[in-house]
Amino acid sequence: MTLEHGTELSPALGIGAFAEKKKVVAAGPCTEVEEDSDSAAVGLLGCGVMAGIGAAINTGEVKRRESVAVIGCGGVGIAAIAGAMLSGATTIVAVDIDPNKVEMAKSFGTTDGVQPGRSH
């Protein structure tokens, strides 16, 4: 697969794939989705959610009863909050300049929210 000007596309980190027809692949990295699924939502699950949860569980190695601060509460940040919760963190602080994102993060289980530049 190439872009219009000829640049070749490659799968991210060697783990993705581009396919117009069904392919036989290893089952481990695959997730079956309904044909009429919203591709934007499916893309977020395959990328942002896994990156955020992976950041908390694998990279950050969050353990039970630890405290965690998640800086940036977009899709990946909210997924990192979920990963911290799954890992058993007891204090999860959401940090974002957008007050709406801080509030949204609270609805996903953060214990505290902070907006840089604002006094609390």
C-alpha positions in Angstrom: 0.0 0.0 0.0 1.2 3.5 -0.8 0.1 7.1 -0.3 -0.8 9.1 -3.4 2.7 10.4 -3.9 4.2 6.9 -3.6 5.3 6.8 0.0 5.0 3.2 1.1 2.8 2.5 4.2 4.0 0.1 6.8 2.2 -1.3 9.9 2.9 0.4 13.2 5.6 -1.3 15.2 5.4 -4.3 12.7 2.2 -5.5 14.4 -0.5 -3.9 12.3 -1.9 -4.9 8.9 -3.6 -3.4 5.9 -6.1 -5.7 4.2 -9.0 -5.4 1.8 -9.7 -9.1 1.9 -9.7 -11.7 4.7 -6.2 -12.9 5.7 -5.0 -15.8 7.9 -3.1 -14.3 10.9 -2.2 -15.3 14.4 -5.2 -15.0 16.7 -3.3 -13.4 19.6 -3.2 -9.8 18.4 -6.6 -9.9 16.6 -10.0 -8.6 17.6 -13.1 -9.4 15.6 -15.4 -6.5 15.0 -18.8 -6.3 13.4 -18.7 -5.2 9.8 -20.9 -2.1 10.5 -18.8 -0.9 13.4 -17.7 2.7 13.6 -14.1 2.6 12.3 -13.1 5.6 14.4 -14.3 3.8 17.6 -12.6 0.6 16.6 -9.3 2.5 15.8 -9.4 4.1 19.3 -9.8 0.7 20.9 -7.0 -0.8 18.9 -4.6 2.1 19.5 -5.5 4.6 22.3 -7.1 2.2 24.7 -4.3 -0.3 24.5 -1.6 2.4 24.7 -3.1 3.9 27.8 -3.8 0.6 29.6 -0.4 -0.7 28.5 1.3 2.5 29.9 -0.2 1.9 33.3 0.1 -1.9 33.5 3.2 -2.6 31.5 5.4 0.5 31.3 4.4 2.1 34.6 4.0 -1.2 36.4 1.3 0.3 38.7 0.8 -1.9 41.7 -2.0 -2.2 44.3 -2.3 0.7 46.7 0.0 2.9 44.7 -0.7 6.5 43.7 -0.8 7.6 40.1 -1.0 10.9 38.2 -2.3 10.8 34.7 -1.2 13.9 32.7 -3.6 14.5 29.8 -7.1 13.1 29.9 -7.9 12.5 26.3 -8.6 9.0 25.0 -5.2 7.6 25.9 -5.2 9.3 29.4 -8.6 7.9 30.2 -7.4 4.5 29.2 -4.3 5.0 31.5 -6.8 5.8 34.3 -8.6 2.5 33.6 -5.2 0.6 33.6 -4.3 2.2 36.9 -7.7 1.2 38.4 -7.3 -2.4 37.0 -3.8 -2.5 38.7 -5.3 -1.5 42.0 -4.1 2.0 42.4 -5.9 3.7 45.3 -5.2 7.4 44.4 -5.5 8.4 40.8 -5.0 12.1 40.0 -6.2 13.4 36.6 -4.2 16.4 35.3 -5.5 18.4 32.3 -5.8 22.0 31.3 -9.4 21.4 30.1 -11.8 21.5 33.1 -14.3 19.3 31.1 -11.7 16.6 30.7 -10.9 16.7 34.4 -14.5 16.3 35.3 -14.9 13.5 32.7 -11.9 11.7 34.2 -13.6 11.9 37.6 -16.6 10.0 36.2 -14.1 7.3 35.1 -12.8 6.7 38.6 -10.1 9.2 39.4 -10.0 10.3 43.0 -8.7 13.8 42.3 -8.5 16.3 39.5 -6.0 19.1 38.9 -6.0 21.9 36.3 -2.5 23.3 35.9 -2.4 27.1 36.5 -5.5 27.0 38.6 -5.5 27.3 42.4 -7.4 24.5 44.3 
